[in-house]
Amino acid sequence: MKVKQALFTKTLALYSDGLMYRNNIRQIQFEDFDLPFGGKLRSDNRWVKMAKFIQWEEFDSIYAKALSGSKTGPPALVVRVALGALIIKERLGTSDEETVEQIRENPYLQYFLGFKEYKDEKPFHPTLFVHFRKRLGKGVVGQINDLMVKKAMPDRKDSSEDEPTDNQDNDGDSSGLTQKNKGKLLVDATCAPADITFPTDLKLLNSAREKSEKVIDILHKPFVGRLKKPRTYRKVARKKYLAAAKSKRLTRSKRRKALRAQLGYLKRNLETIEKQSQQTPLSVLHPRKYKNLLVIHEVYRQQQWMFDQRISRIDDRIVSLSQPHVRPIKRGKAGAQTEFGAKISISLVEGFSYLDRISWDNYNEGGDLKGQIESYRARFGFYPASVHADKIYRNRGNRKFCKKHHIRLSGPALGRPPKVVDKAKKAQARKDDLDRIPVEGKFGQGKRRFSLARIMCKLAITSETAIGVVFLVMNLERWLKVPLFSLFLVVHGSIRCHFGHHRAIFRCYKGVPNGLSPKPNRSTC
């Protein structure tokens, strides 16, 4: 009786705290995973290795805080299932539905998610992926990424490559300690395009007109057979739109004529909806359609203002009805002058990336450098010895900040270039350009290997989580390679060569191509 009373009290406390979450994240032993059809899992499988790398217990408290507002419903799935499913989806490059099927069919994936035995059934419904992304958010994913990189980051030791320099703490720190600048910080920014069609004003107005016609049909449904349906001229409007959209040579005058027609039809529909709302409340609309109606009103206002002013720019311009948070990002790249999605700033340290900023509005990434340097100091306890960035980061404010903290900022100095270039500075500039390649390669990896090139999520919060998971998975891939590289050094570093009574490590050999025997380099032995 006392046990039942204690259990009831604990459950009631969970409800009162608003935390419907059960912590059952204990890592099962590899040998305890039950396969009903016989056999056993291989210990060298990639998912088994990854499950051992990730410290799920440390992520549990962070995930539990994100669920503090949930007071009703069944208990949420543990962080290992929620985050593990997103990792599986990103690594396999599959859709939500396909990821659930892959988990159902693969015992290794079920072990990765912490299941105790294999079950030939769906672990959860695919729509839960949306809830996983909402619950985690970019903040929780960022904290998990920092914890994981902290464990994965190899010990930082002073070396000539780190370019150590004395740095006196002048920001009011009472400790009075002098730290050495160590390491290289690589920073850059890019755009993560959203999954939307290429927007044009004519296409956007046509979509808004069609959605407004559906709203009119819903509001008129209770009066079918009693009142005459309002006119929308949808067939005529569609015909005019197609005539302009399919035109091989759409001149400016024809384009303005088509825009004027679509604006007129859309204005008429909005006035009709306003009259219908007096008879049928807008509460009968589905929340998604009501949201679309609000977006349509804003689209009409923006497009009418640009049409009257004869310009093609306006603040907070909407380019997608289904994703009104997406903004045009002017990039000036060769492939696309303008991209539509979130602009992100990252910093790269020893191959591990940190997502420093996500914004749906365009911004100058040069203003993020000071914050990125301070974040580097907060993570490692000292400033970087050098910062490698492109031209937009090398403004006077950033140069002054780096000079104050004895940080070398890559790139040439401001002003007219000297007539005689120092060979040492030229070699250093060349080395800086080579050192900046990994951050560009990180964007290439995210866009070619993972889903950074097209974010399929429709909401702003879920899209931000998806972007954060991409960098989390890339850091996980990097983490898996670190032990293999260390093992390579240990194995090959143990090779010895003998010349008389002297011993030297294998690096004293110069490799000879074409399969010939290596010859010793006596100058290094």
N, C-alpha and C positions, 0 to 999 in steps of 0.2 A: 504494500500500500504506500509506504514511504517512497519507494522507487518511482511509482506512478505519479505521485504528487510532485516529486522533484522534476520528472520529465515534463509534466504539465506546466510547472513554473518556468522551466527553461524555454519551452515553446512559446509561452505567453510573453516572455521577455523579448524573444526574437520579434514577435509581432509588434510589441510596443516600441521597440527600437526601429521599426521599419526595415528590418533586414531579413527578407525571406531568402536565405542563402545557407546552404549546408556545405560545410568544409569537409570534403572527403577526397582530398587531393593526394593522399599518401601514395608514393611510388610503389607499385607492386614489383615483386621480384621477377626477374626475367624467366625463371624456371616455373613460376606459378601460373603463367598465362595458359589457360586451358583451351586446347583445340579438340572439339568433339569428334572430328574425323581422323584423329591420330596425328602423330608426328610432333615436331616442335619447331619453334622459330629459330632462325639463324641469328647469332649474336653480331655478325658483321653486316647486317642489313642497315641501310642508311637511316631508316626511320627508328630503328632500335638505338643506333648511335646518337641520333639527335635527341631522343627522349632522355638519354642519360646526360646529355650536355645541358639541357635546359633545367634551371632550378625553379620548378613550378611552385614550390612552397612559398618562395619569396614574392611571387606575383599575386598570391591569393589575397593578401590584405589590401593590396591596391585595388583589385577587382571588387572586393567586398564593399569598399567605400562607394564605388560607383552604383551599387544597388541599394544604398541606404534609403532611398525614397520609395522602394517597392514594399507595400504593406499587404497586398492581397495577391491571390493567385498561387499556383504551385511554386515550390522552391526553384530558383534559377539553376541552370547547369553550372558546373564548376568552371573555373577559369581555364583549366587544362582542355576541356572540351571546346569552350568558346574560342579561345585564342588558338588552340591547336587546329581547329577546323579552318580558321582563316589562314593559318600557315600552310596547311595542306592545299587549300584552294589556290594560294598564290604560287606555290612551288610547282603544282601540276598544271596551272594555267587553265583551269576548268571553270564552268559556270557553277552556280549554287546547287542546282539540281544534280549535275554530274558529280560534284564533289561528294554529295550525300551517297550517291550510288557507289562511288569508289570506296568510301569508308565501309559501306555495307558488304562489299565483295572482298575487301583486303584485310586479312587479320593483322598485318603489320601496322596499318593505319589505326585499327582499333586499339592495338597495344600503345601506339603513340598517344592516343587520346586518353589512356589510363583505364581502359576497360579490363576487367578481370578475366573475361573469357570471350571467345568469338561467338557472335550472334548474327545469323543470317536475316537481319531485319534492319530497317532504317533507324539509325540512332536518334534522329530528330527530323522535324520537317524542314525543308529547304528555306522556308520563309523566316526561320529563326536566325539566319545569317544577318538579316536586317537588324534584329534586336541585338545580336552580338556586336555589330558595328556601333550601334547607338550607345550601348552600355559601356563599351571600351572608350570610344572617343579618341581624339588625337592626344589629349593629355595623358590618359592612362597608357596608351601605346608608347608615348614618349618616355614615361617613367620606366616602363618595362624594358624599353630599348636601352636606356641608360644603365639599368641594373645588369642587363645581359652583357653589354659592352664592357662594363667595369670588370666583370669576371673573365671575359674573353681577352681583354687587352693584356698583352704580355708585359712583364715588368720593364719599366722604362729605366734605362741606365745611361749614365753620362758617356758620351762618345763624341768623336770628332764630327760625326755627321749631324749631331744634334745642335752644333754650333752654340755651346753654352756661353752666356754672357751674364755679367752681374746686373741685377735689377734691384734697386733700392725701392722699397715700398713707400710711396709718397702720398698715399691716399688716406692717411690718418690712422693706419693700423698701429695699435699700441704695442704690438709684439716687438717691433723694431728689427725683425729678422731680415736678412738679405737672402733673397731667393735667386737661383740661377734660371735663366730662360732656357728651356729645353724643348725640343720637338719642332715639328713642322705642321702648320695649320693651313689646310687647303680649303678655300671657300669659293662658292659659285652659286648661281641661281638658274632655274629653268622653269618651264611651264608644263604642267600635267594636263593635257587636253581632256576635256569631257566628251562623252559619247553623244554628240549632237550633230545634226546636219549643218552644213555650211550655211550660215544665216544671210539672208538678203531682206531688205525692207519689204519687197513685194511678197516674198514667201512668208514672212512673219505675219503680215496683215491678212493674207489668205487663210493661214492657220487660225488666227484669232477670229476671223469671220466665221469659219466653219464651227469652231467651238461655241461661239455665241449662238449660232443657229440651234445647236443641240440643247442649250439652256432654254431657249424659247420653246422648243418641243416639250421639254420636261415641265415647264411652268404652264403650258397650255393643256397638258394631258388631263387634268380634272374637268376641263370644260369641253372635251371632245363631244361633238353632236349638239352642244348647247350654244356655243359662241363660235363665230367665224375665226379661223386661225389667222394670226397676223401675217402679213406678207413679208417675205425675206428676199425674194428675187435670187435665190441661191443658184439656180441653174444659169441665169444670165451672168451673175457675178463669177461663177466658175468658168464660164466660157470666155469672159474677158481676161481673166487671170491666165488661162492657158494660152490665149492668143499672144499675150506679152511674154510669158515664160518660155514659150517655144520659138519665139522670134529669133532668127539667126543674127539679126543686127538690130538690137534694141537701142535706139537713139535716146538722147536725153529727153526730148519732147515726148516720145512714146512712153518712156518710163514714168514721167511725171503724170501723164494722162492716166496710165494704169494705176498709179498710186492714188490719184485723186478719186478714181472710181471705187477702189477698195476702201479708202477712208470714208467715203460716203455711205457705202453699204454697212460698214462696221458701226458708224455713228447711228444709222437708222436702227440697227439691231439693239444697240445699247439703250436707245430711247424706248424701244419696245419692251425690253426687259424691265426698265424702270416702271413703266405703266403696269406690266403684269405683276410686279411685286406688290402692288396695292391690293390685288385680289388673291394672289397665291404667295405666301411668305417664302423668302429665299431659304428658309430653314429646311425645305423639302429637298434641297440639292444635297448631293453627296459632298462631304468636306473637300474632296479633291476638286470637284467641279466648282464649288464656291471659291476655292483658292484660284482656280483658273480664271474665274470671272473677275476677281480683283486684279490679277495680272493683265488681263485683257484691257481693263480700264487704263492701267498705267502704260501699256503698249500704245494704245490709241493716243494718249496725251503726248507721249514722246514723239511718235511718228507725225502727228499733226503739227507739233511745234517745229520739228525739223523741216517739214514740207513748207510751212509758212515762211520760215527763215531762210530756206534754200541752202541749208547746210546738212552735213551728214555726221555730226558729232553732238553728243549730249551726255551729261554726267549720269552715271549709273544706268547705262543703256542696257536694256533687256534684249538678249539675242536668242532666247529659247523660252517658250511658254511652259514647258514641263520642268525646266531647270532655270528659274528666274535669277538664281544667285550667280550664274555664270556670266563672266564679263570678258570682253575682248582684251587680249594681252598683246600689245605691240612688241614684237620681238626683233623684226628686221632680219630674220634668218633667210638663207637662200631658198630653202624648201617652202617656207610659209612666212609671209610678212607679218601675219596676225594669227595668233592661236587663241582658242577659246577654252578656258579652264582655270585652274588654280595656279598661281605663281608661288614657287617654293624656293627657299634658301637653305642650303645645307653646308655643313663643315665636315671635312674628312681628316681623320687622324689615324695614321698607320693602317689605312685600308678600311677602317670602321667609320661609318657615316652617322651624323646627327642631323635630324630634321629641325632646323632652328625656327622656321617661319612658314606658315601657310596663309595666303591671302587671296581672296577672289577679286580684289582690285589690284590694278597695276601699281607698282611702286619702284623706287630706285633702290636696288639692292646694295648700293654703296653705303646707305645709312645703317645697314645691319652689321657692319664689320666690327664696330666697337663692342656691341653686344655679344658677338660671336667670340671675340677675344676674351671678354670677361667670363663667358661660359666655359671656355677652355681652362681658364685659371681656376674656376670653381670646381671643375671636374678633377684636375690634376694637381692643383696647389701651386702652380707657377705659370708664368706667361710663356707663350711659344717663342722660340729663338727666331723664327722666320714665318712670315705669312705670305702665301702664294695665291695671288688673285689676278684677275684681268684688269683692264684699263679703267673700268667704271668704278672700281674700288679705290683707285689711287688719287683721291682728291686731297686737298690741303688739310682738311680736318682729320682724315684718317692718317695722313703722313705725320702730322703733329702728334697725334695720339701714340702712334707706334714709336716715334722718336723719344717721347717722354718715358716710355717703358722699355726702351732699348730693344725694340723688335725691328728686325729688318724686313721691310716690305718690298716684295719683288717688283721688278720693272725699272725702267730708266727714271732718272730724276726729272723734275719739272724744268721747263725752260728749253733754250736752244741746245741741241746736241753738240758736243765738243767736236772740234775738227780732227783731233787725234784721239782715237778710242784706246783706252788702256786694255791690253790683252787679258789681264786678270778680270776686269769688269765684264768684258765681252764673254769670257768663259763662264763667269758667274751668271750672266743673263741667260746664256744658253742652258745652263744647268737648271735655272729657275723655270724656264719654259718646259723642260723635260719633267721636272718635279710636279708641274701642274696637270700633267696628262691624266693621272689617276682619277681626279675629280670629274673630268670629262668622260672618262671611261665608266665611272659609276653611273652617270646619267644614261650612257649607252646600254649598260647592263640592265638598268631598270626599265628602259623603253623597249629593248629588243628581246630580252629574256623574260622579263616580268611585265606587269600590266600598267606601267607608268605612262605608256604612250597613249592609252585610252582607258579612262576611268569609267567603268560601266555603272557605277552607283548613281542614283538620281537625286539624293538629298545631299545637302552641304555637309552635314555631320558624318554621314556614312562615307562620302567621298574622301573627307579628311582622314577618316580611320583607314580606308583602303590605301591611301598614299603612305600613311605611317607604317602600315603592315608591309608594304613593298620594301622599305628601308630596313625594317626589322628582319625580314627574310634574307635580304642581301647581307646584313651583318651576321646572320646565322650561317650563311654559306661561307663567309669569310672565317668565322669561328671554327668551322669544321676543317678548314684547310690548315689552320695554325698547328694543331697537334701532328698532322701528317708531315708538315714542313720541319717541325722540330725533330720528329723521328728520323727524317731523312738526314739531318745534320748529325744526329747521334750515331747512326749506323755508319755513314760515310766518314765521319770524323774519327772513328776508331781504327780506320785503315792506317797502317804504319808501313814505312819503307825503311830499309836498313842500308846504311853505307858505312861499313866498318863497325865502329862502336857508337855511331850517331843514329838517332831516330828522328823522324819527322812525320808530320801528318800528311794526309793524301794530297793536300793542296800544293805540295812541292812538285807535283807532276803536271806536265803540260799535256793536255789531251791532243792526240794526233788523229786527224780524220781518216776516213776510208778504212776503218777497222784495224789499223796498225797498232802495235803495242805502244803504250805511253812511255815516254822517256823522262827520266828525272831531271828537274831543274835544280842543279847543284847550287846555284846562287842563292836559292831560298831555303835550302835544306840545312 
